[in-house]
């Protein structure tokens, strides 16, 4: 009888540990999915819509483009506005003006050891100049703070130096 209770207790304990471990992994996966979607929307392109917007669009069109591609991933209006003012459709201005196309090849994520949900990321970004057959690769890094609802509260993409280099090529 005691052996049966012990086995049952151990099985329940194992199940609880497994369930707790899986829920943390699922939470991390959801956070990573959110960050990944924003990175891909911001750094992959320009797509046809963005090119048309750049050539023919109005400020209202740009605002709508950013809402369509980014607003649902952010925790609040302030976080969203901070992001789009730095990295929304405006991020593709230099590549489009200079005739470049960007393609996100790979993203690696590393959750920091802090109590907050902070992720560092490294993006392998391929780029190609219009009229050139070869692609080159640049590494872009950044950080995103996510809340318990898997929404971004703050995000930094360290791409300014690279965009400056494109201006000078």
N, C-alpha and C positions, 0 to 999 in steps of 0.2 A: 504494500500500500504506500509506504513512504517512498519507495523507488518510483512508483507511478507518478506521485505528486511532484517529485524532483524532476523527472523527465518532462512532465507537463509544464512545470515552471520554467525549465530551461528552453523548451520549445517556444513558449510565449515570450520569454526574454529575447530570444533570437529573432523572433518575428518583429518585435518592437524595434530592435536595433536595425534590422533590415528596412523596416518601414521608415524610420527616422532618416536613415542614410539615403534612401531613395527620394524622399521629399526634398532634401537639401539639394540633391543632384537635379531634380526637376526644376527647383527654384533657380538654380544657377543656369540651367538650360534656357529657361524663359528670359532671364536677364540677358544672356548672351544673344538670344534671338532678337531681342529688342535693339540692342546695340549694333548687332550685325546689320539689321535692316536699315538703320539710319546711316551707317557707314556706306553701305552699298548704294543707297539712294543719293547720298551726297557726293560720292567719289567715282561712280560708274557713269561714263557718258562723255560728252553730252548726248542725250537721246534726241529724237526728232522733235518732241514737244519743247524741250529746252532750247534747241536751236531756233525753232520758230519763235519762241518767246523772246529770245535774244535779238532776233532780227526784226520782229514785227510787234512784239508785245508791249503792253502798258504796265505801269506799276501795279495796277489791280490784278493783272494777269500773273505777275510774279508772286504777289501775295497768295493768290489762289493756288498756284503751282506748289508753293511751299506748304500750304495747308494740306493739300492732297498727298504730299509725300512725307510730311514730318509730324504734323500736330498730334496725331494719335499716339506717338511714342513718348511724349513728354508729360511730366507730372503736373505742370501748370503753365499758365500763359507766360510767366516770366522766364521759365526754363526754355520754353519754345522760342520766344522772341530773342533771347540771348543767343540761342543756336542759329536761327535763321539769319540774324543780322551779321553773323560771322561766317557761317558755313552753308546756308541754304543755297538757293539758285545762284547767289552772288559768287559762290566758290568756283563755279564753272566759267565765270567771266574771262579770266586769264586764259584758260585752255582754249576756249572758243575763239577769242580774239587772236591768239597765236597759232591756231590751227591744230590743236592737239586733241586726241581722244584718250580717255582714261579707262582702264579696266581693272577692277578689283580681282586679283588672282587668289589671294589667301589672307585670312585674318586669324591671328592667334590672340587668345585672351588669357589673362592672368589675374585672378581675383586677389586683391591685396589682403594682408593679414589683419586689417583694421576691423573694428566692429561694424562699421558701415559697409554698405554694398558698393564697393569701389572696384572697378576693373580697369587695368591697363590693357592696351591692345597695340598690336603691331600689324600693319597692313602692308602686304606686298602689292604695290600698285604698278601696273604696266602702263606705259604711255607710248603713243605713236604720233609723230608729226604727219600732217596731211601730205600725201605724195611720197612718203617714205614707207618702204615695205617692212622695215625692221621695227620691233618693239624694244623698248628699254624698260628697266625696272627701277623703281625707287621704293625705299622703305619709309613709311609714314607711321608715326606713333601717336598715341593719344590716351585719354583717360575718360571714363564715364562713371558718374555716380548715379545709382539706381535706387529707387525706393522699394518697399515691400510689395508694391503692386506692379513691379516690373516696368516702371516708367522712369525715364531719365530726368534727373533733377539738375544735372550739370554735365557738360561734355566739352572736351578740349581735343581738337585735332591739330597736331603740330605739322602744318603743311605750308606755312607762310614762306619759309626759306626756299622750298622747292618751287613754289609758284613764282617767286622772285627770280629764280634761275631760268624758268621758262620765258619770262619777260626779256631776259638778256641773251637768249639763244638765237 
